[in-house]
Amino acid sequence: MPVRVFMAANSQFEEIEEVKKLLSLHSMVEVDDVHEADLVLAVGDDRCMLDAVQALGEKDVPILGVN
């Protein structure tokens, strides 16, 4: 079963499409709802990471931040 990944990305991050391609190569699929995710990938600045944490609320999902 593929890992469901929610991407919280800064719109100024130009390599986002490349990141999406890499996810698909590793049996990961992008989901649109943060509450369906097995992993949250926060790509961008600190604000992006904080927004991802706030969106998750009390849901216990790992967050990987990439600055």
N, C-alpha and C positions, 0 to 999 in steps of 0.2 A: 504494500500500500504506500503510495507516495506521501511525502511530508507536505502538509499544507502550509504555505508561507504567505503571510500578509506583509506587503511592502509599504512601509511608511517612508516615502522618499521626498526629499527636497526637490522641487521642480527645477532647480538650477543644476542638479546633478546630471551631467551630460551622458554618463556611461550607464544609465539605468537600463537601457535595452540590452546592453552586454551582460549585465547582472542577471536579467531575466533569462537570457540564453543559457547562462551557466547553471541556473537553477534547474532548468529542464534537463540538462545533461546528467544531473545527479538525482533523478527521480523525485523532484520537488515540483509542486504546482502552486501557482499564485491564486489566492482567494481574495475576494472583494470585501469580505466581512471579517473584521479582526477577531470576532468571537468564534469563528470557525477554524482559526489558525492553530497549528501545532508549534509554530515559531513565528516571531515577528522580526523582520529585518528592517531596522531603522537606518536609512541611508541619507546622510546629510549632516546637518549641524546639530548642536545640542537641543535646539527647539524641536527638531524632528523626533529626537529620542524622548523628550518630555511629553510631547503630544501622544506618542505611542503608548507610553506608560499610563497616561491619563485615559486614553481610549480603552485600555484593557480593564481598568477598574480593578476588581479583586480577582479576576481570572488569572490562574496560575499558568502562564505561558512564558517560556524563555524569550528574551529580547537580545538580538545581536545588533550592536551599534557599529556602523561604519562611517567614519568621518572623512 
